[in-house]
Amino acid sequence: MKKLLILGGSGFMGRSIADYGIAKKLTKDKITKIYILSRKKKLIDKKYKHIEINYISKNIIDLKKIPEVDYVIYCLRNDNIKISNNYLKNFLRLLETFKQKPKILFTSSGAVYGKNINKIKDTENKKISFASINNLKGYKKKYAREKIFIENKFIELGLNNYQVSIARCYTFIGKNILRYNFAISNLINDASKKESIRLNAAINVYRSYMHSDDMIKWLIKILKNSNKKCPIYNLGSDKVINLRALTRKIANLVKKKPYLKKISSKKFDYYAPSIAKAKKELKLKISINLNDALNSTIKCLNDKN
């Protein structure tokens, strides 16, 4: 039986993994115990017949020890690279107490590729550097810089004989996304509260959405494939949709009127991955299409209401 530790588990990723485990979907991976490090404890520790979920409600900096586990998913981040580095330093110090080194995955982001100017899906062989993100602005640049910084640290971990991997995450859908301020969550939440669904983007925005169940399935596969070479895979869907079309699709599903702001610029925002590498090397595939993902997420919202 295997144990999994999620560092930074109060966000969309950690919540989705917990739900996935509770739904008995981790049994084939033989994961029977999950530890979630989160300063924002949201759920009560509970032991199910097939899985046990425990929360560690502390800052990684304050931890003196962590449970010895088989797998670690590292989701911790901070816009201040110095603080982010301190998180990682303490984590590595804690790892030194392990009798056996676990497999470790870092959840990075497609933001490390920088701004897409050609409407071409990002591939893992694209050059990554701090210079590549200079065309990003505001929080996006800080976010991408922190991700690149930690990616480089993980590559160093591999050179030091740790089994590591990196998943460059894109955009997702699922019930836990409704807690956050993203375009798709705002559209779906509007569907339950307002007479019309409003998209305020004045440029063409393109995204792709992977359902959280597929996300976790892929994440665990990438994690289990961790090795000293630190393999890197894009994590997301390669089925791109314009947010204007997405708005109409959601409006049609909930029988509401879509409101689309007039396009006032030839500029565009394109953010989508190529996932050919993961499909070829790990034999992964997307099993939940966008229509089914939307329907199940909307149903979760309706059930909640």
C-alpha positions as CSV (number, residue, x, y, z in Angstrom):
1,M,0.0,0.0,0.0
2,K,1.3,3.5,-0.9
3,K,1.2,6.8,0.9
4,L,0.9,10.2,-0.8
5,L,1.9,13.7,0.6
6,I,0.5,16.8,-1.1
7,L,2.3,20.0,-0.2
8,G,0.0,23.0,-0.7
9,G,-3.2,21.1,-0.7
10,S,-5.9,23.6,0.0
11,G,-6.2,24.7,-3.6
12,F,-8.0,23.2,-6.6
13,M,-5.3,20.5,-7.1
14,G,-5.3,19.3,-3.5
15,R,-9.1,19.3,-3.2
16,S,-9.5,17.4,-6.4
17,I,-7.0,14.7,-5.4
18,A,-8.9,14.3,-2.1
19,D,-12.2,13.9,-3.9
20,Y,-10.6,11.5,-6.4
21,G,-9.4,9.3,-3.5
22,I,-12.7,9.4,-1.7
23,A,-14.4,8.3,-4.9
24,K,-12.2,5.1,-4.8
25,K,-10.3,6.2,-8.0
26,L,-6.9,5.8,-6.4
27,T,-7.3,2.2,-5.4
28,K,-5.8,0.9,-8.7
29,D,-2.7,2.9,-7.9
30,K,-2.6,1.3,-4.4
31,I,-2.7,4.7,-2.7
32,T,-4.4,4.2,0.7
33,K,-3.3,7.1,2.7
34,I,-3.1,10.8,1.8
35,Y,-1.4,13.6,3.9
36,I,-2.3,17.1,2.9
37,L,-0.2,20.1,4.1
38,S,-2.4,23.2,4.2
39,R,-2.5,26.2,6.4
40,K,-6.2,26.5,5.5
41,K,-7.7,23.3,6.8
42,K,-11.1,22.9,5.2
43,L,-12.0,19.3,5.7
44,I,-12.1,17.0,8.8
45,D,-9.5,14.3,8.9
46,K,-11.3,11.1,8.0
47,K,-10.6,7.4,7.4
48,Y,-12.7,5.7,4.8
49,K,-12.7,2.0,4.2
50,H,-10.4,2.3,1.2
51,I,-8.4,5.5,2.0
52,E,-7.3,7.7,4.9
53,I,-7.0,11.4,4.5
54,N,-5.1,13.5,7.1
55,Y,-4.4,17.2,7.2
56,I,-1.2,18.9,8.4
57,S,-2.3,22.5,9.3
58,K,1.1,24.2,9.3
59,N,3.4,26.3,7.2
60,I,6.1,24.2,5.5
61,I,8.7,26.6,7.1
62,D,7.5,25.5,10.6
63,L,7.6,21.8,10.1
64,K,10.1,19.8,12.0
65,K,9.1,16.5,10.4
66,I,6.8,15.1,7.7
67,P,5.4,11.6,7.3
68,E,7.5,9.2,5.4
69,V,5.7,8.5,2.1
70,D,6.1,6.9,-1.3
71,Y,4.9,9.9,-3.3
72,V,5.0,13.7,-3.0
73,I,3.2,16.2,-5.1
74,Y,4.8,19.7,-4.5
75,C,2.2,22.4,-5.1
76,L,3.7,25.1,-2.8
77,R,4.3,28.5,-4.3
78,N,4.9,32.1,-3.5
79,D,5.4,35.2,-5.7
80,N,8.5,36.0,-3.7
81,I,11.2,33.7,-5.0
82,K,13.2,34.0,-1.9
83,I,10.3,32.7,0.2
84,S,9.6,30.0,-2.4
85,N,13.2,28.9,-2.1
86,N,12.9,28.8,1.7
87,Y,9.9,26.5,1.3
88,L,11.9,24.1,-0.9
89,K,15.0,24.3,1.4
90,N,13.0,23.1,4.4
91,F,11.3,20.5,2.4
92,L,14.7,19.1,1.2
93,R,15.9,19.1,4.8
94,L,12.9,17.1,5.9
95,L,13.4,14.7,3.0
96,E,16.9,13.8,4.4
97,T,15.1,12.1,7.3
98,F,13.5,9.6,5.0
99,K,14.8,6.1,5.0
100,Q,13.8,5.8,1.3
101,K,13.6,8.6,-1.2
102,P,10.0,9.1,-2.5
103,K,9.0,10.0,-6.0
104,I,8.3,13.7,-6.3
105,L,6.3,15.7,-8.7
106,F,6.3,19.5,-9.0
107,T,3.2,21.2,-10.4
108,S,4.5,23.9,-12.7
109,S,2.5,25.9,-15.2
110,G,2.3,26.5,-19.0
111,A,3.0,30.1,-18.1
112,V,6.7,29.3,-18.2
113,Y,6.5,29.2,-22.0
114,G,5.7,33.0,-22.0
115,K,3.1,34.8,-24.1
116,N,1.9,32.9,-27.2
117,I,2.0,35.1,-30.2
118,N,1.3,32.6,-33.0
119,K,-1.7,30.5,-31.8
120,I,0.5,27.4,-31.7
121,K,0.1,24.9,-28.9
122,D,3.0,24.9,-26.4
123,T,5.4,21.9,-26.6
124,E,7.8,20.7,-24.0
125,N,10.8,21.2,-26.2
126,K,10.2,25.0,-26.3
127,K,13.1,26.9,-24.8
128,I,12.4,28.0,-21.2
129,S,14.2,30.9,-19.6
130,F,13.5,34.0,-17.6
131,A,13.9,36.0,-20.9
132,S,11.1,34.0,-22.4
133,I,8.5,35.4,-20.0
134,N,9.6,39.1,-20.3
135,N,6.5,39.8,-22.5
136,L,4.2,38.7,-19.7
137,K,2.8,41.4,-17.4
138,G,2.0,41.9,-13.8
139,Y,1.2,38.9,-11.6
140,K,1.6,36.5,-14.6
141,K,5.3,37.4,-14.9
142,K,5.9,36.9,-11.2
143,Y,4.0,33.6,-11.3
144,A,6.0,32.3,-14.3
145,R,9.4,33.4,-12.8
146,E,8.6,31.5,-9.6
147,K,7.7,28.4,-11.6
148,I,10.8,28.5,-13.7
149,F,12.9,29.0,-10.6
150,I,11.4,25.9,-8.9
151,E,11.6,23.8,-12.1
152,N,15.4,24.4,-12.2
153,K,15.6,23.3,-8.5
154,F,13.8,20.1,-9.4
155,I,16.1,19.4,-12.3
156,E,19.0,19.8,-9.8
157,L,17.2,17.3,-7.5
158,G,17.3,14.7,-10.2
159,L,21.0,15.3,-10.6
160,N,21.3,14.5,-6.9
161,N,19.6,11.1,-7.4
162,Y,16.1,12.0,-6.5
163,Q,13.3,10.6,-8.7
164,V,11.4,13.7,-9.8
165,S,9.1,15.0,-12.5
166,I,7.4,18.2,-13.6
167,A,3.8,18.7,-14.8
168,R,3.2,22.0,-16.6
169,C,-0.4,22.6,-15.8
170,Y,-2.9,24.5,-17.9
171,T,-6.7,25.1,-17.4
172,F,-9.1,22.7,-15.8
173,I,-12.8,22.2,-15.0
174,G,-14.5,20.3,-12.2
175,K,-16.6,21.1,-9.1
176,N,-13.6,22.5,-7.1
177,I,-12.9,25.1,-9.8
178,L,-16.2,26.9,-8.8
179,R,-14.5,28.2,-5.7
180,Y,-12.0,30.3,-7.7
181,N,-12.1,33.4,-9.9
182,F,-11.4,32.0,-13.3
183,A,-13.3,32.7,-16.6
184,I,-15.0,29.3,-16.7
185,S,-15.9,29.3,-13.0
186,N,-17.4,32.8,-13.3
187,L,-19.4,31.8,-16.3
188,I,-20.8,28.7,-14.6
189,N,-21.5,30.6,-11.4
190,D,-23.3,33.3,-13.3
191,A,-25.5,30.6,-14.8
192,S,-27.0,29.9,-11.4
193,K,-27.4,33.5,-10.2
194,K,-28.3,35.7,-13.2
195,E,-30.7,35.8,-16.1
196,S,-27.9,36.1,-18.6
197,I,-24.2,34.9,-18.8
198,R,-21.8,37.7,-19.4
199,L,-18.3,37.5,-21.0
200,N,-16.4,40.8,-20.6
201,A,-13.3,40.0,-22.7
202,A,-12.9,42.6,-25.4
203,I,-10.3,40.4,-27.3
204,N,-10.5,36.8,-28.5
205,V,-9.4,34.5,-25.7
206,Y,-8.6,30.8,-26.4
207,R,-8.4,28.1,-23.7
208,S,-8.6,24.4,-23.4
209,Y,-10.2,22.6,-20.4
210,M,-9.3,19.2,-18.9
211,H,-11.7,17.7,-16.3
212,S,-10.3,17.2,-12.8
213,D,-10.7,13.4,-13.0
214,D,-8.5,13.3,-16.1
215,M,-6.1,15.8,-14.5
216,I,-5.5,13.6,-11.4
217,K,-5.2,10.4,-13.5
218,W,-2.5,12.1,-15.6
219,L,-0.9,13.6,-12.6
220,I,-0.5,10.3,-10.8
221,K,0.9,8.7,-14.0
222,I,3.5,11.4,-14.4
223,L,4.3,11.1,-10.7
224,K,4.9,7.4,-10.9
225,N,7.1,7.9,-13.9
226,S,9.4,10.2,-11.9
227,N,13.1,9.5,-12.4
228,K,16.5,11.1,-12.1
229,K,16.2,12.6,-15.6
230,C,13.3,14.8,-14.3
231,P,10.8,14.2,-17.2
232,I,8.5,17.2,-18.0
233,Y,5.0,16.9,-19.4
234,N,2.3,19.3,-20.3
235,L,-0.9,18.6,-18.3
236,G,-4.2,19.8,-19.9
237,S,-6.5,19.3,-22.8
238,D,-5.4,20.0,-26.4
239,K,-9.0,20.8,-27.5
240,V,-9.0,24.6,-27.8
241,I,-12.1,26.7,-27.6
242,N,-12.7,30.5,-27.9
243,L,-14.3,31.8,-24.7
244,R,-17.1,33.4,-26.8
245,A,-18.0,29.9,-28.0
246,L,-17.7,28.5,-24.5
247,T,-20.1,31.2,-23.2
248,R,-22.6,30.3,-25.8
249,K,-22.2,26.6,-25.0
250,I,-22.8,27.1,-21.3
251,A,-25.7,29.4,-21.9
252,N,-27.3,26.7,-24.1
253,L,-26.8,24.1,-21.5
254,V,-28.5,26.1,-18.8
255,K,-31.0,27.8,-21.1
256,K,-29.8,31.3,-20.4
257,K,-29.0,34.2,-22.7
258,P,-25.3,34.9,-23.4
259,Y,-24.0,38.5,-23.3
260,L,-20.7,39.0,-25.3
261,K,-18.8,42.2,-25.2
262,K,-17.9,43.5,-28.6
263,I,-14.4,42.6,-29.8
264,S,-12.5,45.9,-30.0
265,S,-9.0,44.7,-30.8
266,K,-7.1,42.3,-33.1
267,K,-5.1,41.2,-30.1
268,F,-5.7,37.7,-28.7
269,D,-4.9,35.6,-25.7
270,Y,-4.0,32.0,-26.6
271,Y,-3.1,29.4,-23.9
272,A,-3.2,25.7,-24.7
273,P,-0.8,22.8,-24.6
274,S,0.4,20.1,-27.0
275,I,0.0,16.8,-25.1
276,A,1.5,14.6,-27.8
277,K,4.5,13.7,-25.5
278,A,2.3,12.4,-22.6
279,K,0.1,10.5,-25.0
280,K,3.0,8.8,-26.7
281,E,5.4,8.1,-23.8
282,L,2.8,7.5,-21.0
283,K,-0.1,6.2,-23.2
284,L,-2.4,8.7,-21.6
285,K,-5.6,9.9,-23.1
286,I,-8.4,12.3,-22.4
287,S,-11.5,10.3,-21.4
288,I,-14.0,13.2,-20.5
289,N,-14.9,15.6,-23.3
290,L,-15.8,19.2,-22.7
291,N,-19.5,18.8,-23.0
292,D,-19.6,16.0,-20.4
293,A,-17.2,18.0,-18.2
294,L,-19.4,21.1,-18.3
295,N,-22.6,19.0,-17.6
296,S,-21.0,17.3,-14.6
297,T,-19.7,20.6,-13.2
298,I,-23.0,22.4,-13.6
299,K,-24.7,19.5,-12.0
300,C,-22.4,19.9,-8.9
301,L,-23.4,23.5,-8.7
302,N,-27.1,22.7,-8.9
303,D,-26.7,20.0,-6.3
304,K,-25.0,22.5,-4.0
305,N,-27.8,25.0,-4.5
